[in-house]
Amino acid sequence: MKHILLLLLLFISSVSIRADRMMDIMRNYNAKTMSVAEMDSVLEAYPQPLPEGKGVSMRYKLEYKNEQKLFRHSFYADYYLVDTQKKDTLWLSDAPVRDAHMSPNGKYVVYAKADNNLYIYKVDFKTEVAITNSEAMSQEGDELRGTDIYNGISDWLYEEEFGTTALFAFSPDNKQVAFVRLDETEVPTFSWQTFLGDEARGDEARGTVLYPELHSLRYPKAGAANAKASVCVYDIHYKTIRQIQLPDYMDGYLPRITWTPLSTPTKKDEQPTCDLVVLHLNRDQNRMDVLKGNPKSTVCHPYYKEESKKYFVNYELFDEWQWLSDGRVVVISEKGGYTQAYMYSSQGIEQRLLTTEERDITKVYGYDPAAQTLYYQAANTPMTRQAYALNIKKNTTTQLTKGEGTHDLHFSADWKRYIQCYHSTTTPHIYTLYKAMGNGQWAMDKELLNNDSILHAWKA
């Protein structure tokens, strides 16, 4: 029985990984209907794709190998671009880099090196340009932690506390890169010794070494100085950097940075614009401020504030916010007791509660502007996750899934198809492809994968 259980867990795990790859393929191929054999051929062509949102070009795929761990999540690696047309590879740098991200149009890649500076690689010209040039050296002088100023990447605290490694973002028009700069020069240093060998370095596997090694790290204990955080915007064409004017009281954390979508011009000669969005947390993490800033004038103004006198504010829900092209924002918040969706105006004024049911939103899949529909997952009970479609214009909610258990959806880029992953305490993972039929209706296309054979053996 134990062997059967182990096989079941291993198979489900492998199917989950395989299905994630299929979902990535479906996004990049614009929901093209592919057979399993076609999927297999594409899977073999891309051995290690990056997570969603990091390699978004149709022609180029951003990949890496030779990973070198830094902290809990961050790592350095040899990044390269796979040219799917010429069947060739382009190496970004001779040295390992970290947190490489591709621009929306696929023409630029931004990443950081061991000196904690940001660099931009121009794909068309195959050239690299330094965005920043910070030279404040750390006390330890570690090869992979060369400066006390982090440009666009997290230090140990931000990575450990907020689970983020990249603190930069391309503007939707591909013209600017906003990034957070962390200055640790006033943060006290914590030192410790290590007595075990390092396998990667060639020492005996985790055995004791003859001489212990001394390490140090900028580490702010309670009451000690934190890294000073600021926000800058780099203009790709003019190669200039502007620092955004944040309010003086914002001396806490800046764990998130993003952009609004390009606006829709209302006049003949009007050009589409976008605003910079910055999230600030105070040190107690019980107050969250969201600001919108003009990247040209560098002026910021408050957009949203949430504060709790008893608990911390769940800043991670900011990742689920949906910024609409007309300036409105679908805000996800726990302020009403449940995790619900609210509509806010472009000026930061709450207009209405969108989800009135007494259930928690657990995941937001995104917003389809053509259908004016918000897709999300919610928890009806602790053991159930259902998917819903909320039409913003009609103010109607449709339940897309049925049955006890967990339903998780993965949509194509054009919102015409989705893969449903379903499992429960009695049913292992099943992956099914659905397609849009119009008027908010969906129909099953075909079943992609299931675990029926193992389920039958298990029941036997």
C-alpha positions as CSV (number, residue, x, y, z in Angstrom):
1,M,0.0,0.0,0.0
2,K,2.8,2.4,0.8
3,H,4.4,1.8,-2.6
4,I,1.1,2.5,-4.3
5,L,0.7,5.7,-2.4
6,L,4.2,6.8,-3.3
7,L,3.7,6.1,-7.0
8,L,0.4,8.0,-6.9
9,L,2.1,11.1,-5.3
10,L,5.0,11.0,-7.8
11,F,2.6,10.6,-10.8
12,I,0.4,13.5,-9.6
13,S,3.5,15.7,-9.1
14,S,4.9,14.9,-12.5
15,V,1.5,15.6,-14.1
16,S,1.3,18.9,-12.3
17,I,4.6,20.0,-13.7
18,R,3.7,18.8,-17.2
19,A,0.4,20.6,-17.1
20,D,2.1,23.9,-16.0
21,R,4.3,23.5,-19.1
22,M,1.3,23.0,-21.3
23,M,-0.3,26.1,-19.8
24,D,2.8,28.1,-20.7
25,I,2.7,26.8,-24.2
26,M,-0.9,27.7,-24.6
27,R,-0.3,31.3,-23.5
28,N,2.7,31.7,-25.9
29,Y,0.9,30.0,-28.8
30,N,-2.2,32.2,-28.4
31,A,-4.5,29.3,-27.5
32,K,-3.7,27.2,-30.5
33,T,-5.3,23.8,-30.4
34,M,-2.5,21.4,-30.0
35,S,-2.4,17.6,-29.8
36,V,-0.5,15.9,-27.0
37,A,2.2,14.9,-29.6
38,E,2.6,18.6,-30.6
39,M,2.9,19.6,-27.0
40,D,5.6,17.0,-26.4
41,S,7.6,18.3,-29.3
42,V,7.5,21.9,-27.9
43,L,8.2,20.7,-24.4
44,E,11.4,19.0,-25.7
45,A,12.4,22.2,-27.4
46,Y,12.3,24.3,-24.2
47,P,13.9,22.3,-21.4
48,Q,13.7,24.9,-18.7
49,P,11.4,27.8,-19.3
50,L,11.1,30.7,-16.9
51,P,7.9,31.2,-14.8
52,E,5.0,33.1,-16.4
53,G,5.7,36.7,-17.2
54,K,9.5,36.5,-17.4
55,G,9.8,35.3,-21.0
56,V,7.0,36.9,-23.0
57,S,8.4,37.3,-26.5
58,M,6.8,35.1,-29.2
59,R,10.2,34.8,-31.0
60,Y,12.5,34.6,-28.1
61,K,12.4,32.4,-25.0
62,L,14.4,33.5,-22.0
63,E,16.0,30.6,-20.2
64,Y,18.8,29.8,-17.8
65,K,21.1,27.1,-16.5
66,N,23.9,26.6,-14.0
67,E,21.9,28.0,-11.1
68,Q,23.9,29.3,-8.1
69,K,21.8,29.9,-5.0
70,L,22.2,33.2,-3.2
71,F,19.5,33.4,-0.5
72,R,16.2,31.6,0.0
73,H,14.7,32.5,-3.4
74,S,17.3,34.4,-5.4
75,F,20.1,32.9,-7.5
76,Y,22.6,33.7,-10.2
77,A,22.6,31.7,-13.4
78,D,23.7,31.8,-17.0
79,Y,20.8,33.3,-18.9
80,Y,20.3,33.0,-22.6
81,L,17.7,33.7,-25.3
82,V,16.4,30.9,-27.5
83,D,15.6,32.3,-31.0
84,T,12.7,30.1,-32.1
85,Q,13.0,31.3,-35.7
86,K,16.7,30.8,-36.3
87,K,17.0,28.0,-33.8
88,D,19.9,29.8,-32.2
89,T,20.9,31.0,-28.7
90,L,22.0,34.4,-27.5
91,W,23.9,34.6,-24.2
92,L,23.1,37.7,-22.2
93,S,26.4,38.0,-20.4
94,D,29.8,36.3,-19.8
95,A,29.1,36.3,-16.1
96,P,26.2,34.9,-14.1
97,V,23.3,37.3,-13.7
98,R,20.1,37.3,-11.6
99,D,16.4,38.1,-12.0
100,A,16.4,38.6,-15.8
101,H,13.1,39.8,-17.1
102,M,12.1,40.5,-20.7
103,S,10.2,43.6,-21.9
104,P,6.6,43.2,-23.1
105,N,7.7,43.6,-26.7
106,G,10.6,41.2,-26.3
107,K,13.3,43.7,-27.4
108,Y,15.0,44.2,-24.1
109,V,16.1,42.2,-21.1
110,V,16.9,43.7,-17.7
111,Y,18.9,41.9,-15.1
112,A,21.4,42.4,-12.2
113,K,25.0,41.3,-11.8
114,A,27.1,40.5,-8.8
115,D,27.8,44.3,-8.3
116,N,24.1,44.8,-7.6
117,N,23.7,47.1,-10.6
118,L,21.1,46.8,-13.2
119,Y,21.9,46.2,-16.9
120,I,19.8,46.2,-20.0
121,Y,20.4,43.9,-23.0
122,K,19.1,45.1,-26.4
123,V,18.1,42.1,-28.3
124,D,18.1,43.6,-31.8
125,F,21.6,45.0,-31.4
126,K,23.0,42.3,-29.1
127,T,24.5,44.9,-26.8
128,E,24.5,45.4,-23.0
129,V,24.2,48.9,-21.3
130,A,24.6,49.6,-17.6
131,I,21.5,51.2,-16.1
132,T,23.1,52.0,-12.7
133,N,26.6,52.3,-11.4
134,S,26.7,52.0,-7.6
135,E,30.1,51.5,-6.1
136,A,29.6,51.4,-2.3
137,M,31.5,48.2,-1.4
138,S,30.3,45.9,1.4
139,Q,32.5,45.1,4.4
140,E,32.8,41.5,3.5
141,G,33.3,42.0,-0.2
142,D,31.7,38.7,-1.1
143,E,31.8,37.9,-4.8
144,L,28.0,37.6,-5.0
145,R,27.2,40.5,-2.7
146,G,29.6,43.1,-3.9
147,T,27.9,46.4,-2.8
148,D,25.7,47.8,-0.1
149,I,23.4,49.4,-2.6
150,Y,20.9,47.1,-4.4
151,N,19.5,48.5,-7.6
152,G,16.2,46.8,-8.7
153,I,16.8,43.6,-6.7
154,S,16.1,42.6,-3.1
155,D,18.5,42.4,-0.2
156,W,18.2,39.6,2.3
157,L,15.5,41.3,4.3
158,Y,13.2,42.0,1.4
159,E,13.6,38.5,0.0
160,E,13.0,36.9,3.4
161,E,10.2,39.2,4.6
162,F,8.3,39.9,1.3
163,G,9.2,36.9,-0.9
164,T,10.4,39.1,-3.7
165,T,13.7,39.1,-5.6
166,A,13.1,41.5,-8.5
167,L,12.2,45.1,-7.6
168,F,11.9,46.6,-11.1
169,A,9.2,46.7,-13.8
170,F,9.0,47.7,-17.5
171,S,6.5,50.3,-18.5
172,P,3.8,48.9,-20.9
173,D,5.1,51.0,-23.7
174,N,8.6,49.5,-23.4
175,K,10.2,52.9,-22.9
176,Q,11.0,53.0,-19.2
177,V,12.1,50.8,-16.4
178,A,11.1,51.6,-12.8
179,F,13.2,50.2,-10.0
180,V,13.6,50.3,-6.2
181,R,17.0,51.3,-4.9
182,L,18.0,49.9,-1.4
183,D,20.9,51.6,0.4
184,E,22.2,49.4,3.2
185,T,25.2,51.5,4.2
186,E,23.7,52.4,7.6
187,V,22.4,48.8,8.4
188,P,24.4,47.1,11.1
189,T,26.4,44.0,10.1
190,F,25.8,40.6,11.6
191,S,28.6,38.0,11.6
192,W,28.7,34.3,12.1
193,Q,31.0,31.3,11.6
194,T,30.4,28.1,9.5
195,F,31.9,24.8,10.4
196,L,30.6,22.6,7.6
197,G,32.0,22.1,4.1
198,D,30.4,23.3,0.9
199,E,29.7,20.5,-1.7
200,A,29.4,23.0,-4.5
201,R,32.9,24.3,-3.7
202,G,34.4,20.8,-3.7
203,D,34.6,20.2,0.0
204,E,33.6,16.8,1.4
205,A,29.9,16.5,1.5
206,R,28.7,18.6,4.5
207,G,31.7,17.4,6.5
208,T,33.5,19.6,9.0
209,V,36.4,21.7,7.7
210,L,39.8,22.2,9.4
211,Y,39.3,26.0,9.6
212,P,35.9,27.6,10.2
213,E,34.9,30.4,7.9
214,L,33.6,33.9,8.9
215,H,30.6,35.4,7.1
216,S,28.8,38.7,7.6
217,L,25.5,40.2,6.3
218,R,23.7,43.5,6.7
219,Y,21.0,42.5,9.1
220,P,18.6,45.0,10.8
221,K,17.5,43.7,14.2
222,A,14.5,45.2,16.0
223,G,15.1,48.9,16.4
224,A,18.1,49.0,14.1
225,A,18.2,51.0,10.9
226,N,16.6,49.5,7.8
227,A,17.8,49.9,4.3
228,K,16.8,53.3,2.9
229,A,14.4,52.7,0.0
230,S,13.8,55.0,-3.0
231,V,12.2,54.7,-6.4
232,C,13.9,55.6,-9.7
233,V,12.8,55.5,-13.4
234,Y,15.2,54.8,-16.2
235,D,14.5,56.1,-19.7
236,I,15.7,53.5,-22.2
237,H,16.1,56.0,-25.1
238,Y,17.7,58.9,-23.3
239,K,19.6,56.7,-20.8
240,T,18.6,59.0,-17.9
241,I,17.4,58.2,-14.4
242,R,14.9,60.2,-12.4
243,Q,14.2,59.7,-8.7
244,I,10.5,59.7,-7.8
245,Q,9.5,62.1,-5.0
246,L,8.0,60.0,-2.2
247,P,6.4,61.6,0.8
248,D,8.8,62.2,3.8
249,Y,6.8,59.9,6.1
250,M,7.4,56.9,3.9
251,D,10.5,55.5,5.5
252,G,9.4,51.9,5.7
253,Y,9.3,49.2,3.0
254,L,8.7,49.4,-0.8
255,P,8.0,45.7,-1.5
256,R,6.0,46.2,-4.8
257,I,6.3,48.4,-7.8
258,T,4.3,48.2,-11.1
259,W,2.7,50.3,-13.8
260,T,-0.9,51.1,-14.9
261,P,-2.0,50.0,-18.4
262,L,-1.6,52.5,-21.2
263,S,-4.5,54.9,-21.2
264,T,-7.0,55.1,-24.1
265,P,-6.6,58.5,-25.8
266,T,-9.8,60.6,-25.9
267,K,-8.5,63.3,-28.2
268,K,-7.1,63.2,-31.8
269,D,-3.5,64.0,-31.0
270,E,-3.4,62.7,-27.5
271,Q,-0.8,60.0,-26.7
272,P,-1.4,57.1,-24.4
273,T,0.2,57.4,-21.0
274,C,0.8,55.2,-18.0
275,D,1.4,55.9,-14.3
276,L,3.9,54.4,-12.0
277,V,2.4,52.6,-8.9
278,V,4.3,52.2,-5.7
279,L,3.3,50.2,-2.6
280,H,4.6,51.3,0.8
281,L,4.4,49.5,4.1
282,N,5.3,51.0,7.5
283,R,7.7,49.1,9.7
284,D,4.9,47.6,11.8
285,Q,3.3,46.4,8.5
286,N,-0.2,47.5,9.8
287,R,-0.5,50.4,7.3
288,M,-0.3,50.1,3.5
289,D,-0.2,53.1,1.2
290,V,-0.4,52.9,-2.6
291,L,0.8,55.9,-4.6
292,K,0.5,56.8,-8.3
293,G,3.3,58.8,-9.8
294,N,4.1,60.6,-13.0
295,P,7.4,59.2,-14.3
296,K,8.2,62.4,-16.2
297,S,7.5,65.0,-13.4
298,T,8.4,62.5,-10.7
299,V,5.5,63.7,-8.6
300,C,3.5,61.1,-6.6
301,H,0.1,61.4,-5.0
302,P,-1.7,59.0,-2.6
303,Y,-4.2,56.6,-4.2
304,Y,-5.2,54.1,-1.6
305,K,-4.6,53.6,2.2
306,E,-5.5,50.6,4.3
307,E,-4.7,50.4,8.1
308,S,-5.4,48.0,10.9
309,K,-5.1,48.7,14.6
310,K,-5.1,45.1,15.6
311,Y,-3.5,43.1,12.8
312,F,-1.1,43.5,9.9
313,V,-2.3,44.5,6.5
314,N,-2.2,41.7,3.9
315,Y,0.0,43.5,1.3
316,E,0.2,40.4,-0.9
317,L,-3.4,41.0,-2.1
318,F,-1.9,44.0,-4.0
319,D,-0.6,41.4,-6.5
320,E,-4.2,40.5,-7.3
321,W,-5.3,44.1,-8.1
322,Q,-6.5,44.6,-11.7
323,W,-5.7,48.0,-13.3
324,L,-8.1,48.9,-16.1
325,S,-7.3,51.0,-19.1
326,D,-9.8,53.6,-18.2
327,G,-8.0,54.3,-14.9
328,R,-10.3,52.3,-12.6
329,V,-8.9,49.6,-10.4
330,V,-10.3,46.4,-9.0
331,V,-9.0,46.4,-5.5
332,I,-8.7,43.1,-3.6
333,S,-8.9,43.6,0.2
334,E,-9.7,42.0,3.5
335,K,-11.0,45.2,5.0
336,G,-14.6,44.0,5.1
337,G,-13.9,40.8,6.9
338,Y,-13.8,38.6,3.8
339,T,-11.3,38.9,0.9
340,Q,-13.5,40.7,-1.6
341,A,-13.2,42.8,-4.7
342,Y,-14.0,46.5,-4.8
343,M,-14.2,49.0,-7.7
344,Y,-12.1,52.2,-7.3
345,S,-12.1,55.2,-9.5
346,S,-9.0,56.6,-11.2
347,Q,-8.8,59.1,-8.3
348,G,-8.8,56.5,-5.6
349,I,-12.4,56.8,-4.6
350,E,-14.3,53.6,-3.6
351,Q,-17.3,53.2,-5.9
352,R,-18.8,49.8,-5.0
353,L,-18.3,46.4,-3.6
354,L,-18.1,43.9,-6.5
355,T,-18.3,40.6,-4.7
356,T,-21.1,40.6,-2.2
357,E,-21.1,36.9,-1.3
358,E,-19.7,35.8,2.1
359,R,-16.7,33.9,0.7
360,D,-13.0,34.6,0.4
361,I,-11.3,35.3,-3.0
362,T,-8.3,33.0,-3.0
363,K,-6.9,33.9,-6.5
364,V,-7.5,36.3,-9.3
365,Y,-6.9,35.0,-12.8
366,G,-7.2,38.3,-14.4
367,Y,-9.5,40.8,-16.2
368,D,-10.7,40.4,-19.8
369,P,-11.2,44.0,-21.1
370,A,-13.2,42.9,-24.2
371,A,-15.8,41.0,-22.1
372,Q,-15.4,43.4,-19.1
373,T,-15.1,40.3,-17.0
374,L,-13.1,39.5,-13.9
375,Y,-12.1,35.8,-13.4
376,Y,-11.3,34.6,-9.9
377,Q,-11.2,31.7,-7.6
378,A,-13.0,31.7,-4.2
379,A,-13.4,29.4,-1.2
380,N,-16.9,28.4,-0.5
381,T,-15.7,26.0,2.2
382,P,-12.3,25.1,3.6
383,M,-12.2,22.0,1.3
384,T,-13.7,23.7,-1.9
385,R,-12.3,26.1,-4.4
386,Q,-14.6,27.2,-7.2
387,A,-14.0,29.5,-10.2
388,Y,-16.2,32.5,-11.1
389,A,-16.7,35.1,-13.8
390,L,-17.8,38.5,-12.7
391,N,-19.1,40.8,-15.5
392,I,-18.2,44.3,-14.3
393,K,-20.7,46.1,-16.7
394,K,-23.7,43.9,-15.9
395,N,-22.8,43.3,-12.3
396,T,-23.5,39.6,-12.6
397,T,-21.5,36.6,-11.3
398,T,-21.4,33.2,-13.0
399,Q,-19.9,30.1,-11.4
400,L,-17.7,28.3,-14.0
401,T,-17.0,25.1,-12.1
402,K,-19.0,22.6,-10.1
403,G,-18.3,19.7,-7.7
404,E,-16.6,19.4,-4.4
405,G,-12.9,19.8,-4.4
406,T,-10.4,22.3,-5.9
407,H,-10.9,23.8,-9.3
408,D,-8.0,25.9,-10.7
409,L,-8.1,27.7,-14.1
410,H,-5.3,28.7,-16.4
411,F,-6.4,31.1,-19.2
412,S,-4.9,31.7,-22.6
413,A,-3.6,35.2,-23.4
414,D,-6.7,36.1,-25.4
415,W,-9.2,34.8,-22.9
416,K,-10.7,32.4,-25.4
417,R,-9.6,29.1,-23.7
418,Y,-8.6,27.8,-20.3
419,I,-7.3,24.6,-18.8
420,Q,-9.1,23.5,-15.7
421,C,-7.2,21.5,-13.1
422,Y,-9.5,19.6,-10.8
423,H,-8.8,17.4,-7.8
424,S,-10.4,16.3,-4.6
425,T,-9.8,13.9,-1.7
426,T,-11.2,11.1,-3.9
427,T,-10.1,12.2,-7.4
428,P,-6.5,12.8,-8.5
429,H,-5.7,15.7,-10.8
430,I,-7.7,15.9,-14.1
431,Y,-6.8,18.5,-16.7
432,T,-9.5,19.6,-19.2
433,L,-9.4,22.2,-22.0
434,Y,-12.4,24.6,-22.3
435,K,-13.2,27.1,-25.0
436,A,-15.4,30.3,-25.0
437,M,-18.7,30.0,-26.8
438,G,-19.7,33.7,-26.6
439,N,-22.1,35.5,-24.2
440,G,-20.1,34.3,-21.2
441,Q,-20.7,30.7,-22.0
442,W,-17.9,28.0,-21.9
443,A,-17.9,24.5,-23.3
444,M,-15.5,21.6,-22.7
445,D,-13.2,21.0,-25.7
446,K,-11.3,17.9,-24.6
447,E,-9.7,16.2,-21.6
448,L,-5.9,16.5,-21.7
449,L,-4.7,14.4,-18.9
450,N,-6.2,12.2,-16.1
451,N,-5.1,9.6,-13.6
452,D,-7.8,7.0,-14.1
453,S,-5.4,4.1,-14.4
454,I,-3.8,4.8,-11.1
455,L,-7.1,5.6,-9.5
456,H,-8.5,2.2,-10.6
457,A,-5.5,0.4,-9.2
458,W,-5.8,2.3,-6.0
459,K,-9.4,1.4,-5.6
460,A,-8.7,-2.2,-6.4
